[in-house]
Amino acid sequence: MPCIAKRFATLAGSWRATAFLAGLAGLALAIGVKSLAPAAMAQDMTQYLDLKSDEFTKADLSREDIENLIAASRSGERIDLSARRLNGLDLSGLDLSGVNLQSARINGTNLSKARLDGAVLDQAWGLEADLTGASLKGASLFSTQLMGAKLDGADFSNARVAADFSRASLKGALFDRADLSADMKNQSMGLMRGVFKSADLQGSSFRDANLARVVLEYARLGKADLGNANLMGAELGGADLTGANVSGSDFTGADVNSARLLGLVGRDAALGLQSAKNLDRAITD
């Protein structure tokens, strides 16, 4: 582990290296660390990255460049912005439906009210990006880093989301029918799943969403709609669900240690809540 930062610095100037470094799994592949355990991979790897480097602060395209790409694209053609640096750009309101943003850098980028339906954002880095009111229906966000991002009112309906939203603001966001569950097929690089540690999800909607084994520790879920959501094995330690709708939700195997379960709507219609882990340590009424 001590040599990771040094080896990353050697590779950071390479486009190919940075493409792999886009995700947590890609980091280990790029630096050739074969002995890094999945548990270590699941940690916050930003501590090994230089977030002040050009890769995380500069842009190699302008808004005008992207508007020209949109204008020149043929109907149904997927615009390829994979691995491009778009940090800090104002791309608000653009129609980027179906765009390929895999491994792209959108740190601090303004994508508010942008349309990203069906877009691919796998392994993209969007630290503190602004996607307020953006539409990401059916989008793919696998190993995407959106820590501290602004996503109030964003629509992730029917999306595949295994992204890190730690400390992000997602008030009123929609995740209806979205799949945020853990990817159980490939765990060699750590468990990929939705992570919402200390995220603000007040008033958000997860109706019919798959939240199996999702991390919601210390998340604020006041008045959130979790109707018919699958929360099996979810990590809800310290989360605040005050006034949330849990009718038809399945909490089988979920950990609610120190969670606030006050004024729950439809509590009697929730599944597995009475047998949830550490229910005796939760705050209930």
MARTITOR-985543 format. One record per residue (C-alpha): residue in one letter; x, z, y. Coordinates in steps of 0.2 Angstrom, whole numbers, plus 5000, padded with zeros to 4 digits. Example, Ala and Ser with C-alpha at 12.3 -4.5 7.8 and 13.67 -1.06 7.14 Angstrom:
2
A506250394978/S506850364995/
! end
This chain:
285
M500050005000/P501450045013/C502049865012/I500349785016/A500449785035/K502249705034/R501749575022/F500149535032/A501149505048/T502249375039/L500749285033/A499649305049/G500249145058/S499749035043/W498048955044/R497848965025/A498249145025/T497049195038/A495649095029/F495949205014/L496149355025/A494349335032/G493649445019/L494149605010/A494349514994/G495349375002/L496549495010/A497249554993/L497349374987/A498249315003/I499649455002/G499749434983/V499349624980/K498849614961/S498849804959/L497649844973/A496249944964/P494349894968/A494150064976/A495550034988/M494849854992/A493149934996/Q493950035011/D494049985029/M495449855028/T495449825047/Q496749965048/Y498049835041/L497549695053/D498149665071/L496449645079/K497349605096/S498149455089/D497649275093/E496649265076/F495449395083/T495449355101/K495749175105/A494649015102/D495248845098/L493548765102/S492448775118/R490548785119/E490548605125/D491548555109/I490248625098/E488848555108/N489648385106/L489848415087/I487948455086/A487548295096/A488548185085/S488048255068/R486848155058/S485148225052/G485448345037/E487348345040/R488148515039/I489348545054/D490948615047/L491648755058/S492448845043/A494048955047/R493948905066/R494249035079/L492749055090/N493149225097/G492249275113/L491349105116/D489649095123/L488649005110/S486949085115/G485448985111/L486248845101/D485448775086/L486748805073/S485548785058/G486548755042/V488248765050/N489748805039/L490548965047/Q491449025031/S493049125036/A492749085054/R493149205068/I491749255079/N492349425086/G491449465102/T490549295102/N488849285110/L487649205098/S486149295105/K484549195101/A485549065092/R484748975077/L485849005061/D484548975048/G485348925032/A487048945039/V488548995028/L489449145036/D490349205020/Q491949295024/A491749275043/W492349405055/G491149455069/L491749615075/E490649675090/A489849495090/D488149485099/L486749405088/T485349485097/G483749395093/A484649265082/S483849185068/L484749185051/K483349145039/G484049105022/A485849115028/S487249175017/L488349325023/F489449365008/S490949485012/T490549455031/Q491249585043/L490049635057/M490549805061/G489949865078/A488949705081/K487349685091/L485949625080/D484349695088/G482949585083/A483949465072/D482949385058/F483849385041/S482249355031/N482649275014/A484549285017/R485849335005/V486749475013/A488249565006/A489049605023/D489749765032/F488649815047/S489449985049/R489050055067/A488049895071/S486449905081/L485049825071/K483449895080/G481949795075/A482949675064/L482049585050/F482649585032/D481049545023/R481349475006/A483249475009/D484449514995/L485649645000/S486049704983/A487749734975/D488549584967/M488749644949/K489449484942/N491149494950/Q491849664954/S493749624953/M493949634972/G492749784974/L490849804975/M490149674987/R488449734994/G487649775010/V488449915020/F487549995034/K488550155037/S488050245054/A487050085058/D485550095070/L484050015060/Q482650095069/G481049995068/S481849865056/S480949785042/F481449775024/R479849725016/D480049664998/A481949665001/N483249704987/L484249854993/A484949904976/R486550004978/V486649964996/V487550085007/L486450165021/E487450325023/Y487050405040/A486050255045/R484550275057/L482950205049/G481650295059/K479950205058/A480850065047/D479649965036/L480349985018/G478749935010/N479049874992/A480849874994/N482049894979/L483150044984/M483750084966/G485450164967/A485550154986/E486650274995/L485650365008/G486650515011/G486350585029/A485150445033/D483650475044/L482050395038/T480850495049/G479250405050/A479850255038/N478550165028/V479050185009/S477450135001/G477950044985/S479750064987/D480850114972/F482050254975/T482550274956/G484350334956/A484550334975/D485650474982/V484650564997/N485950705000/S485650775017/A484450635021/R482950665033/L481350615024/L480150675037/G478450605040/L478650465027/V477150345027/G476550305009/R477650435001/D476450464987/A476550274983/A478450274982/L479250254965/G480650374959/L480750474976/Q480350634967/S481750614955/A483050544967/K484750614967/N485050774978/L483250774983/D483450964984/R484750944998/A483750825008/I482650875023/T480850855019/D479150915025/
! end
